[in-house]
Amino acid sequence: MKIDLKSGTSPADIKRAKRAELTLGEMFEEYVSRHLIPEGEKTTGDIRSGFERYLGELPDVPRKKCGKVRTKAPGAVNWRRRRLSTITNQEARKLVSDLGRDSGRHAANRALETIRAVYNWAIE
């Protein structure tokens, strides 16, 4: 800490920067509002429901009249509140592997597609 102070770096500024970093859920909402909707993507609802099912948390909404109760897929995670820098490549690989084994390859590919799209858009 003394070294940081001598070099002119404030530990409080470092903590503030970490708190200000976006979460995966916040970045996904930015991706939807600033990319998918302006581009006129017709599958925005499908992408959002896939994110909720595989990577986020399901909203507490009543079941549709003739629909099934929505549940998280086996092997899915809730990374909605995780900071972007804390999600590692190994964790993403484990998620895809678990989803592929427990829920099927299609689910694993959709989750990977969503993560990849959000991160690539954030990098641009």
C-alpha angles and dihedrals in degrees: 000000000000090000091053091050092049091050090052097253115132116216088212090058090052091051091047091052092051092051091048093054114111123251123228090254093051092047091049091053090049089049091052096045099040102034117016099042097043090047089053096238109182093201096061091114092050092049091049093049090048091051091050093047100045108021110016140035125286114245117243098247128144119261118264117255097261099012134107123252109267114239136174114268117250108267093023123134138207106234096150093114097038118113113245094240093054095062107091131200090246092055091050091050091049091050092052091046093049093046091048092051099041104030106019139264094280092060091046092050093049092050092048091046091053095047092046093049094049095047094044091049090048091051092052 
